[in-house]
Amino acid sequence: MNHPTLSPFRLPIFFLLLITASDFVPKSSAAIIGTNPPTPPLTFERIAALPQPAPAAWKKYLEHSVRQRQNDQKFFQRELRSHSLQQSTVPPTSRSTAAMPLNNDAAWYSGGEARRTADNVISFQTPAGGWSKNLDVSWHPRAVGELFGPENGSQFLGRADFDAPLEGSWNYVGTIDNDATTTELKFLAKVIVAGGKKDGARDREAFFHGLDYLFAAQFPNGGWPQVWPLQGGYHDAITFNDGAMLNVLELLNSVAEAKAEFAFVPAKYRQRAAASFKKGLACLLAAQVVVADRRTIWCQQYEAIRLQPASARNYEMPALSSGESAGIMLFLMQLPAPNPVEVAAVYAAADWFEKTKLMDVAFKNSGPDGRHLIATPGNGPIWARYYEIADDKPIFGDRDKSIHDTVDEISLERRKGYSWYTDSAQRALEQYGRWSRAHPLAN
């Protein structure tokens, strides 16, 4: 498959400041360097301000999203009314996708357990074609009046919290967050192949409906939001966090190339998947942050229209993100025939990781005060999770939206409950050592 170069309007954007002057809130302590700004949702007003001819595609996209969200909700309300139900029920929750294994022997997928799981999976598919996250599909098929997703809200909601749902329990319906939708599609593909054409019509219908969901959710610039139909806030942002967009790209590439269990997919869907993958890859390359003519790495989220670094939860600020960037670097090194732009992106990311690595320290418990960065001879390399875009300095967020220049200044709850340091780039650099010998940087 040929891979795209950057088109002129997708050139990486130069970011010299993490937060604009209007967002920066000085504090009495020098350790607090600012306040996390909210991510603007995609709106018709913002689209109308775009230069021609861009607004037409974005307006069509948003109209489709609004219409689909309304249709999904109408479907559910009709279901409640037709069965004289006064309230909905909540499905079981699981933080794991283990109920949909993807590495079992082929024979397992033609057995009774796989069949029961597939039926449950299909029953929870939203009218739009996607799935919610953190849903335990091992229990039972969706019942009449049961929500499409479990309770996915934050337990720490505060005033004007970025995690506050737009419409109560109608939250993450559906999403690519936490491996949702892509895992269901991979699982269904395995069941379809194992069963052949026997009794597989319903499985195939659900699978293709899921692919249509991913095609519809893709932004005009090639990225994917965390949640579609859109639900506002940071959920409208292009999301690399936890591998969300990479999961979609990897799935679409497998479909396009009819790999393994996707050989049953007809040509028209393979062609659409190839076009969608190509567009998404171009967006990924355009999102690599450039500062003063220097390519760096990637952020977790990007505001959709202008592809600018964006916040997510209160403690996730616009910043370079080492963990997500390591995943992107590994993804690019898996391309079978990378073009010069893709090769340059990998080299730049490797240079950045080499420059910013931390040695002889570890982020670990030091007693009742929780985790801290502690001198640990021989340990490393590790990297902070977030870095300021302007100067590559580690930064840290808290639930009150404050941004700090040291992890010691954030609350005990956040120090204990988040991965502020990671070694994930080490694997990427190890593979880069081998990969770079086969893919020299063009002059």
N, C-alpha and C positions, 0 to 999 in steps of 0.2 A: 504494500500500500504506500502511495506517495504521501509525504507529510508536508504541510504548508509552511511557507515563509510568512513573516509578518506583513500584513498589508499596511499601507501608510497610516491609516486612521487607527491602527492597533499598536502603534509603537509604544513601548513602555513609557509611563508617565514619570516625570521627575518629581520626587518628594523631598523637600529640604527640611520640613518641620513635621513632627508627629502631630501636633495640635495647633490649630490656628490661634492667633492672639485672642480672639473672642471666646475660645474654649478654654484657654489657659487660666487657671484660678490659683494665684499665689497663696501659699499657706505660711503660717508662722514657722513651721519646721522646714528646714531646707531639704528634708528627705521626701517631702511631698511635692511633686513637680507638676501636677495638673489634675484635671478631672476628665474622666472618660466621656466623650461626647456621644450622643445617640446616633444610630445609623438611620438616615432618612428612608422611609418606605418608597416603593415605586408608586407614583401618583400621576394622574392625568395632567395636573398642573406642572409637574416637573417635566413631563414628556413634552408638553406644549412649548416649553422654553428651549427645546433643542433646535439646532439649525436644520433646515431642510436638507435632504429628504428623510432624515432619521426618524422624525416623529411618527410617520405612518406605520412603520413596522412595530415600534414600541406601543403605539396606541392599540393596534390590532392584538398584540400580545396581552396587554392588560385587560382589554375588553373580554378576551377569551377566558382569562383567569377569573375575572369577576363573575362572568356568566357561569363558569363551571363550579365555582364555590357556591353560588346560589342554587344551582341544580343539585349539588351534593346535599345541601341542607334541606331542600324541598323533598328530595327522595326520603330522607330520614324522617321528616315531619309527617309525610304521607303514611309512612310505615307505622308510626305511632298512632295516628288517627285511625287508620284502617283496622287496627287491632285494639282500639279503645284503651291505649296505654297512656297513663298520666305522666310518667317519667321514664327516663332511660336507665339502663344498667351499664355498669363499667366492666370491661373484660379483664381477664387476669394479666398481671404484669410480670415481665422477666427482663432483666438487663442483658440476657444472653440470647443468641440465635441458635443455641445448641439443638433446639427441637427441629431445626432444618439443616441437618448435617450435609456438608458438601464434599466429603472425602470418604464416604462409605463405599464398599464394593458395589459394583453396578447392579448385582442381583438384589441388593437390599431395596433399591428404588422401585422394584416391581412387587415388593411384598406388602403385607397388610399395614404395617406401621407407617410406611411411607405414604400409602394410599390415604390413611386417616389424616395424616398431617397435611397432605396436599388439599384434601377437602376442607380442612379447617382454614388453611391459608387462603384458598379461593373465596371462602365465605366472608373473610375480613377485607377483601379487596374493595377499595372505595369506588363509588360510581365513576370517579375520574380515572381510575385505573391503577392508583398507587396503594401504598400501605402506610400505616402509622408505625411508630417505633416503640420499642420496649414491650411488645405484645407477645404473650405466651400462647403460641398456637398449639401447644401439646394437650390442652385441656378439652376443648370442645369447639364445634363450629359456632359461628356467630349466631346468637339467638335474635329473634325479633325484638326490636327496641334496644339492642345492645349497641353501644357506641363502637365506632370503627377502631378506636385506639384507647389505651388505658389512660390513667391520670399521668400526664407528663409535665405537670407544672412544678415550679420550684417550691421548695419548702421554706425558702428564706426571702419571700417577696417583701420588699419595702416600698416606700412611696416612690412613685414614678419609676418603678423597676423596669429594666429593659426586658425582663422575662415575663412581665404581666401579659397574660393571654388576651387577645382582642375580644374573643367571645367565649369566655368561661371554658366549658369542657370541650368546645370545638377547637382542638389544639393539635397541631401536627397531623392534619388529615389532608393528604399524606405527605411523606417526607423521604429524603435520601439521607437523613441524619441517622447515626448509629447503625449503619449498614442496612437500613430499611429499604424496601422496594428492590434493590439490587439482589439482596439475599433471596427474597421470595422468587424472583425471576430465575436465578440460577438453580434453585431447588426444583422449581416446576420444570425447567428444561431437563433436568436429570430424570424426573419422573416420566416425562413425555417420551424420552428416548428409551427408557427401560420398558415402558408399556407398549412401544410401537404404536400402531394406529388403532389398537384395540381399546375401545372406551376412552379414547384420549381427546375427544372433541372439546369437552369442557376445560380440560387442562390447557389445550392450545388456545382456546378463546381467551382465557385469563392471561396467558403469557403474552399474546399479541396486544391485548388491551394494556398490559403493563408497559410494553415497548412504546405504544402510542402515547402513554402517559409521559414517558421520558422525553419523547420528541416534542410534545406540547409544552413541557416545563422549561425547555431550553430557551434562554434569552436570545434576542436577536444578535447579540454580540458573541454568542457561543457558550456563555457560562450557564450554570444551573443555580437556582435559589435553594436554600435549605428546605423550604416548604412550598409545595404547590398543590392546589391553587394558593396564591400568595395570601399571607395572613398578617403582613405588616411588620414594622420594626426590623430588627436585624435578620429575621427569617427571610426577608426579601433579598438579602445579600448573596452574592456569589460565594459559595462556601467550600473551602478546602479543608476546614476543620475536621479532624477525625477521618480524613480520607474520603469525604463525601463525594466531591466531584471526581476524584480519581477512580472511585468505585464505578461510577457511571461510565467514564471513559473506557475503563478496562472491559466492562461488560459489552459496551457497544462495539469495541474493536474485536472482541471474540465473536460477536454475532456477525459483524461485517465479513470476517474471514472464515466463517463457518467452522470455528474451532470446536473440536471434541463434541460435546452434547448439543452444540448449536447447529450442527449440520442439517437438521430438519428445517431450519428457517428458510422460507422461500426467498427468491432473488429480490423481490421488491422491498422486503424488510432489510435484507442485507445491504442493499443500496442506500436506503434511508439511514441505516446505522453508520455506514461509511461516511456519508455526508455530515451527519451529526458529530461523529468523532473528529473529523477534520476541522470542523468549526470550533469544537470544544478545545482541541489542541492549540489552535491559533489563539484562543482566548487565554489559555494557560500561559503561553509564551509571552503574550502581551502584558500579563499581570506581574511578570518578574520586575521587581522594583529597581529603578535606576536612580542613583544619587550622584550628581556631579560627574556625569559620563561613566559612572561605574555601576555595572550590574551587581546586584546583591542576591537576595533570595526572595521568598514570597511571604505574603501575609496569610492569616487564617481566613479572613473575609474581605470582600471588596464590594463597595457600593456599586449597584448594577450598571447604572447608566454611564458613569464616568470612569469606572474601574479604579476608584480610589480606595486605599486601605480603609477599612471600616471596623467598628467595634461589634461585639456580640453581647455576651452577658456583661453585667456591671463590671466585672473584674477582668474582662478581655478587651483590651484597648487596641486601637489601630497600631500595629507594630509588626516588625519582621518576626516570623515564627519559625524557629529552628526545627521543631518536630515535623510539622506539615511540609516544610521545604525539603527535609530529608526524604520524605515519601515521594515528593514530586521529582526529586533528583533520581531516585531509584526507578520511577516510572519512565522517565525520559531515557535512561540507560537501557531499558528493555525494548525500545523501539528497534526494529530489525535493521533499518537503513536510515539512521538519523541524518537530516540535512544540516548544513552549516549553522543555521540559526539554533537548532536544537542542541548541536554539539557545543556551541558557544555558551548556551544557557547552563549546561552542565558544568563546564569549566569554570564559569563565573561563580556558581554556587559552591563548588569545591574550594575555590580560592577563599571565598568568604568564610566557610567553615574552618579552614585551616587558620585563618587570621584570628578568629574569635574563640577558638577552643580553650577550655580551662583545664589545667592540669593540677594534680596534687591537692584537689579539693573534692568534697562530697556533700550532697544535700541529704542530711540524715538527722535522726532524733538526737537531741542532746539533753534529754530529761523532760520534766513536766512542761517546759516552755515550748515543746514541739520541735519541728525540724528547722535547721539552720545550715548555712554553707560553712563547712568546717574543714580546716586544713587536714588533709589525708594523704600523706606521702605515697606516691605510686599509683594513686587513683586517677582516672581520666583516660581519654578526654571526655568532658561533658560540656554542655551548652545550656545557657538560660533558655527558658521557653520563649521569652519575648525580648526584643531589642528595639531601642529607639531607631527610627528610620534615618535620622540625620547623622547620628554618630556611632551607631552600633553598640550603645551602652545598654546593659540589661535593665529592664523595667518590670514592675510588678503591680498588679491591681488588687483592689479590695472590694467588698460588697457595697461599700458606700460610694463607689465610683472613683475613689481617690487613686492616683497613680504615684508610685513610689520608685525611688532609685535603689532601694535595698529591700531584700525579702524580709529582713528583720523587723521592718516597720509595719508590715501588714498584720492583720488579726490572726490569732492562733487558729481559728477555724479555717481560714483560707490557707495558712501555711501547712496545716495538716491535710486539707482536702483537695489539693491540686498539685499537679506535676510541674513545679516551677523550674526544675532542671531535668535534662534528659541526655541520654547517650545515643539517641537514635541515629544521629548523623555519622557515628563511627562506622556502622555497617555500610552506609552510602559511600564513605570515603574509601573503605576497603574494596568495595566493588569498583569504584572509580579508578583505583590503581591499576586494575586489570583492563577495564573498559577503555581508558585513555590511550593505552598502547595500540588498541585497534582503531581508535578514532581520534587522530591528531587534530589539533586546532588549526583551522585554516588561517593563512596569513592575511 
